[in-house]
Amino acid sequence: MRSLRLPLAAALLAVSAAVPVVLAQTPAKKQPDVIYVPTPQPVVDAMLELAKVKRSDVVYDLGSGDGRIVITAAKKYGASGVGFEIDPALVNQARANAAAAGVSNRVRFVTQDLFTADLSRASVVTLYLLQSINERLRPKLVRQLKPGTRIVSHVFNMGPEWPPEQTVTVDRSRIFLWSIPPR
């Protein structure tokens, strides 16, 4: 028996050396496409005003950071909202900020890539991304959002193919507004 085990072990070693070993890996955590830079509160207020947010609106903030846009929409206008953020630490901060503002019953924050999120329930979408990301996101917005949904972006537009309906400047920051057209 002993003589059989040794040649078998040697044969297995020879075969395993010739076959590449593939180890299962956990998927790498997706890194944010942009760094977190908070939108100044006067710009938040102007974005929501430009979008004409009202109590019946559902505000989605894509890349919601500390949650200030969705929280302000809930606190100032009585709207409900969802913040999508890829950084779990910022989601936790946004949830704590919502609790401190007394609006946790009107808003929620989820750790999710904005490109995989279902946006169809939004009536207002806010963005502070890069123009290249806005342009990548544009087909999804047009496909998933209902006609009349307002989109407001801080600093970055959607490219020359989709000019904004309105542009305002607040504290040297440009804010752009679009509406999803009828189908």
C-alpha positions as YAML, in Angstrom:
chain: A
units: angstrom
residues:
- id: 1
  name: MET
  ca: [0.00, 0.00, 0.00]
- id: 2
  name: ARG
  ca: [2.73, 2.39, 0.89]
- id: 3
  name: SER
  ca: [4.34, 2.06, -2.52]
- id: 4
  name: LEU
  ca: [1.03, 2.98, -4.24]
- id: 5
  name: ARG
  ca: [0.47, 6.13, -2.22]
- id: 6
  name: LEU
  ca: [3.81, 7.69, -3.02]
- id: 7
  name: PRO
  ca: [3.54, 7.36, -6.83]
- id: 8
  name: LEU
  ca: [-0.10, 8.54, -6.67]
- id: 9
  name: ALA
  ca: [0.88, 11.58, -4.61]
- id: 10
  name: ALA
  ca: [3.71, 12.34, -7.04]
- id: 11
  name: ALA
  ca: [1.31, 12.02, -10.00]
- id: 12
  name: LEU
  ca: [-1.19, 14.36, -8.36]
- id: 13
  name: LEU
  ca: [1.55, 16.89, -7.69]
- id: 14
  name: ALA
  ca: [2.68, 16.72, -11.31]
- id: 15
  name: VAL
  ca: [-0.86, 17.23, -12.59]
- id: 16
  name: SER
  ca: [-1.60, 20.07, -10.17]
- id: 17
  name: ALA
  ca: [1.57, 21.86, -11.23]
- id: 18
  name: ALA
  ca: [0.41, 21.78, -14.84]
- id: 19
  name: VAL
  ca: [-3.16, 22.98, -14.13]
- id: 20
  name: PRO
  ca: [-3.60, 26.61, -13.11]
- id: 21
  name: VAL
  ca: [-5.39, 27.07, -9.82]
- id: 22
  name: VAL
  ca: [-8.24, 29.56, -9.84]
- id: 23
  name: LEU
  ca: [-9.14, 30.92, -6.45]
- id: 24
  name: ALA
  ca: [-12.60, 32.33, -5.88]
- id: 25
  name: GLN
  ca: [-12.42, 36.03, -5.19]
- id: 26
  name: THR
  ca: [-14.97, 38.27, -3.62]
- id: 27
  name: PRO
  ca: [-15.90, 41.09, -5.98]
- id: 28
  name: ALA
  ca: [-13.96, 44.25, -5.36]
- id: 29
  name: LYS
  ca: [-15.95, 47.06, -3.78]
- id: 30
  name: LYS
  ca: [-16.85, 49.57, -6.49]
- id: 31
  name: GLN
  ca: [-15.05, 52.81, -5.98]
- id: 32
  name: PRO
  ca: [-16.88, 56.13, -6.38]
- id: 33
  name: ASP
  ca: [-16.59, 57.78, -9.79]
- id: 34
  name: VAL
  ca: [-16.30, 61.19, -8.13]
- id: 35
  name: ILE
  ca: [-14.90, 62.44, -4.86]
- id: 36
  name: TYR
  ca: [-17.37, 63.64, -2.28]
- id: 37
  name: VAL
  ca: [-17.71, 67.41, -2.26]
- id: 38
  name: PRO
  ca: [-20.73, 68.69, -0.32]
- id: 39
  name: THR
  ca: [-23.12, 71.00, -2.17]
- id: 40
  name: PRO
  ca: [-23.25, 74.33, -0.32]
- id: 41
  name: GLN
  ca: [-26.61, 74.87, 1.38]
- id: 42
  name: PRO
  ca: [-27.52, 77.99, -0.67]
- id: 43
  name: VAL
  ca: [-27.02, 75.88, -3.83]
- id: 44
  name: VAL
  ca: [-29.12, 73.04, -2.36]
- id: 45
  name: ASP
  ca: [-31.92, 75.52, -1.70]
- id: 46
  name: ALA
  ca: [-31.66, 76.96, -5.22]
- id: 47
  name: MET
  ca: [-31.65, 73.48, -6.82]
- id: 48
  name: LEU
  ca: [-34.85, 72.49, -5.04]
- id: 49
  name: GLU
  ca: [-36.46, 75.85, -5.82]
- id: 50
  name: LEU
  ca: [-35.49, 75.56, -9.50]
- id: 51
  name: ALA
  ca: [-37.06, 72.09, -9.59]
- id: 52
  name: LYS
  ca: [-40.21, 73.53, -7.98]
- id: 53
  name: VAL
  ca: [-40.22, 70.74, -5.38]
- id: 54
  name: LYS
  ca: [-43.54, 70.26, -3.63]
- id: 55
  name: ARG
  ca: [-44.96, 67.96, -0.98]
- id: 56
  name: SER
  ca: [-46.12, 65.35, -3.51]
- id: 57
  name: ASP
  ca: [-42.63, 64.98, -5.04]
- id: 58
  name: VAL
  ca: [-40.29, 62.05, -4.64]
- id: 59
  name: VAL
  ca: [-36.74, 63.44, -4.79]
- id: 60
  name: TYR
  ca: [-33.90, 61.10, -5.73]
- id: 61
  name: ASP
  ca: [-30.36, 62.32, -5.17]
- id: 62
  name: LEU
  ca: [-27.76, 60.36, -7.12]
- id: 63
  name: GLY
  ca: [-24.50, 60.41, -5.21]
- id: 64
  name: SER
  ca: [-26.23, 61.73, -2.10]
- id: 65
  name: GLY
  ca: [-23.20, 62.13, 0.15]
- id: 66
  name: ASP
  ca: [-24.29, 63.30, 3.60]
- id: 67
  name: GLY
  ca: [-27.93, 63.48, 2.48]
- id: 68
  name: ARG
  ca: [-28.38, 67.25, 2.61]
- id: 69
  name: ILE
  ca: [-30.41, 67.58, -0.60]
- id: 70
  name: VAL
  ca: [-32.97, 64.88, 0.23]
- id: 71
  name: ILE
  ca: [-33.13, 66.03, 3.86]
- id: 72
  name: THR
  ca: [-33.73, 69.65, 2.82]
- id: 73
  name: ALA
  ca: [-36.45, 68.55, 0.36]
- id: 74
  name: ALA
  ca: [-38.21, 66.69, 3.18]
- id: 75
  name: LYS
  ca: [-37.75, 69.36, 5.83]
- id: 76
  name: LYS
  ca: [-38.49, 72.47, 3.74]
- id: 77
  name: TYR
  ca: [-41.08, 71.14, 1.25]
- id: 78
  name: GLY
  ca: [-42.46, 68.01, 2.91]
- id: 79
  name: ALA
  ca: [-41.31, 65.85, -0.02]
- id: 80
  name: SER
  ca: [-40.18, 62.28, 0.36]
- id: 81
  name: GLY
  ca: [-36.88, 61.10, -1.05]
- id: 82
  name: VAL
  ca: [-34.17, 58.57, -1.56]
- id: 83
  name: GLY
  ca: [-30.44, 59.13, -1.60]
- id: 84
  name: PHE
  ca: [-28.26, 56.72, -3.55]
- id: 85
  name: GLU
  ca: [-24.64, 56.65, -2.41]
- id: 86
  name: ILE
  ca: [-21.90, 54.11, -3.02]
- id: 87
  name: ASP
  ca: [-19.93, 54.91, 0.16]
- id: 88
  name: PRO
  ca: [-21.48, 53.10, 3.17]
- id: 89
  name: ALA
  ca: [-19.90, 55.55, 5.63]
- id: 90
  name: LEU
  ca: [-21.66, 58.46, 3.91]
- id: 91
  name: VAL
  ca: [-24.95, 56.51, 3.90]
- id: 92
  name: ASN
  ca: [-24.62, 56.05, 7.66]
- id: 93
  name: GLN
  ca: [-23.85, 59.76, 8.07]
- id: 94
  name: ALA
  ca: [-26.89, 60.68, 5.93]
- id: 95
  name: ARG
  ca: [-29.14, 58.44, 8.03]
- id: 96
  name: ALA
  ca: [-27.86, 60.09, 11.21]
- id: 97
  name: ASN
  ca: [-28.37, 63.54, 9.65]
- id: 98
  name: ALA
  ca: [-31.95, 62.63, 8.66]
- id: 99
  name: ALA
  ca: [-32.67, 61.44, 12.21]
- id: 100
  name: ALA
  ca: [-31.22, 64.66, 13.65]
- id: 101
  name: ALA
  ca: [-33.36, 66.71, 11.24]
- id: 102
  name: GLY
  ca: [-36.48, 64.73, 12.20]
- id: 103
  name: VAL
  ca: [-37.20, 63.50, 8.66]
- id: 104
  name: SER
  ca: [-36.26, 59.81, 8.84]
- id: 105
  name: ASN
  ca: [-39.90, 58.91, 8.19]
- id: 106
  name: ARG
  ca: [-39.82, 60.75, 4.81]
- id: 107
  name: VAL
  ca: [-36.38, 59.82, 3.46]
- id: 108
  name: ARG
  ca: [-34.14, 56.82, 3.10]
- id: 109
  name: PHE
  ca: [-30.55, 56.33, 2.04]
- id: 110
  name: VAL
  ca: [-29.23, 53.24, 0.30]
- id: 111
  name: THR
  ca: [-25.76, 52.02, -0.49]
- id: 112
  name: GLN
  ca: [-26.04, 51.46, -4.23]
- id: 113
  name: ASP
  ca: [-24.36, 52.34, -7.49]
- id: 114
  name: LEU
  ca: [-26.53, 54.93, -9.22]
- id: 115
  name: PHE
  ca: [-26.14, 53.07, -12.52]
- id: 116
  name: THR
  ca: [-27.92, 50.02, -11.06]
- id: 117
  name: ALA
  ca: [-30.62, 51.91, -9.16]
- id: 118
  name: ASP
  ca: [-34.24, 51.89, -10.32]
- id: 119
  name: LEU
  ca: [-35.09, 55.57, -10.76]
- id: 120
  name: SER
  ca: [-38.64, 55.15, -12.06]
- id: 121
  name: ARG
  ca: [-40.44, 56.44, -8.93]
- id: 122
  name: ALA
  ca: [-38.65, 59.81, -8.87]
- id: 123
  name: SER
  ca: [-40.40, 63.02, -9.84]
- id: 124
  name: VAL
  ca: [-37.23, 65.07, -9.19]
- id: 125
  name: VAL
  ca: [-33.63, 63.87, -9.62]
- id: 126
  name: THR
  ca: [-30.67, 65.86, -8.31]
- id: 127
  name: LEU
  ca: [-27.05, 65.44, -9.38]
- id: 128
  name: TYR
  ca: [-23.62, 66.76, -8.48]
- id: 129
  name: LEU
  ca: [-21.49, 64.46, -10.58]
- id: 130
  name: LEU
  ca: [-19.12, 65.06, -13.51]
- id: 131
  name: GLN
  ca: [-20.31, 65.95, -17.00]
- id: 132
  name: SER
  ca: [-18.95, 62.64, -18.34]
- id: 133
  name: ILE
  ca: [-21.01, 60.75, -15.74]
- id: 134
  name: ASN
  ca: [-24.10, 62.88, -16.47]
- id: 135
  name: GLU
  ca: [-23.71, 62.02, -20.15]
- id: 136
  name: ARG
  ca: [-23.38, 58.29, -19.34]
- id: 137
  name: LEU
  ca: [-26.41, 58.53, -17.07]
- id: 138
  name: ARG
  ca: [-28.58, 60.48, -19.54]
- id: 139
  name: PRO
  ca: [-29.95, 57.43, -21.48]
- id: 140
  name: LYS
  ca: [-30.96, 55.77, -18.20]
- id: 141
  name: LEU
  ca: [-32.70, 58.93, -17.03]
- id: 142
  name: VAL
  ca: [-34.63, 59.30, -20.29]
- id: 143
  name: ARG
  ca: [-35.52, 55.59, -20.32]
- id: 144
  name: GLN
  ca: [-36.58, 55.19, -16.67]
- id: 145
  name: LEU
  ca: [-38.10, 58.53, -15.68]
- id: 146
  name: LYS
  ca: [-41.68, 59.53, -16.42]
- id: 147
  name: PRO
  ca: [-42.33, 62.50, -18.71]
- id: 148
  name: GLY
  ca: [-42.31, 65.72, -16.69]
- id: 149
  name: THR
  ca: [-39.74, 64.48, -14.17]
- id: 150
  name: ARG
  ca: [-37.34, 67.32, -13.36]
- id: 151
  name: ILE
  ca: [-33.58, 66.85, -13.28]
- id: 152
  name: VAL
  ca: [-31.36, 69.41, -11.59]
- id: 153
  name: SER
  ca: [-27.56, 69.31, -11.76]
- id: 154
  name: HIS
  ca: [-25.05, 71.34, -9.82]
- id: 155
  name: VAL
  ca: [-22.11, 72.60, -11.97]
- id: 156
  name: PHE
  ca: [-22.17, 69.94, -14.71]
- id: 157
  name: ASN
  ca: [-24.56, 69.75, -17.67]
- id: 158
  name: MET
  ca: [-25.66, 66.85, -19.89]
- id: 159
  name: GLY
  ca: [-23.59, 67.75, -22.95]
- id: 160
  name: PRO
  ca: [-24.48, 69.68, -26.08]
- id: 161
  name: GLU
  ca: [-27.01, 67.07, -27.27]
- id: 162
  name: TRP
  ca: [-29.36, 67.91, -24.37]
- id: 163
  name: PRO
  ca: [-29.25, 71.62, -23.54]
- id: 164
  name: PRO
  ca: [-30.82, 72.64, -20.23]
- id: 165
  name: GLU
  ca: [-34.21, 74.35, -20.15]
- id: 166
  name: GLN
  ca: [-32.95, 76.76, -17.54]
- id: 167
  name: THR
  ca: [-29.61, 77.73, -15.99]
- id: 168
  name: VAL
  ca: [-29.14, 79.82, -12.87]
- id: 169
  name: THR
  ca: [-26.05, 80.90, -10.98]
- id: 170
  name: VAL
  ca: [-25.83, 80.90, -7.19]
- id: 171
  name: ASP
  ca: [-22.62, 81.87, -5.42]
- id: 172
  name: ARG
  ca: [-20.67, 81.29, -8.66]
- id: 173
  name: SER
  ca: [-22.16, 77.79, -9.04]
- id: 174
  name: ARG
  ca: [-24.21, 77.01, -12.12]
- id: 175
  name: ILE
  ca: [-27.37, 74.97, -11.71]
- id: 176
  name: PHE
  ca: [-29.05, 73.32, -14.70]
- id: 177
  name: LEU
  ca: [-32.66, 72.15, -15.10]
- id: 178
  name: TRP
  ca: [-34.13, 69.64, -17.56]
- id: 179
  name: SER
  ca: [-37.49, 67.91, -17.80]
- id: 180
  name: ILE
  ca: [-38.10, 64.49, -19.27]
- id: 181
  name: PRO
  ca: [-40.01, 65.17, -22.52]
- id: 182
  name: PRO
  ca: [-43.25, 63.44, -23.52]
- id: 183
  name: ARG
  ca: [-42.74, 60.10, -25.23]
...
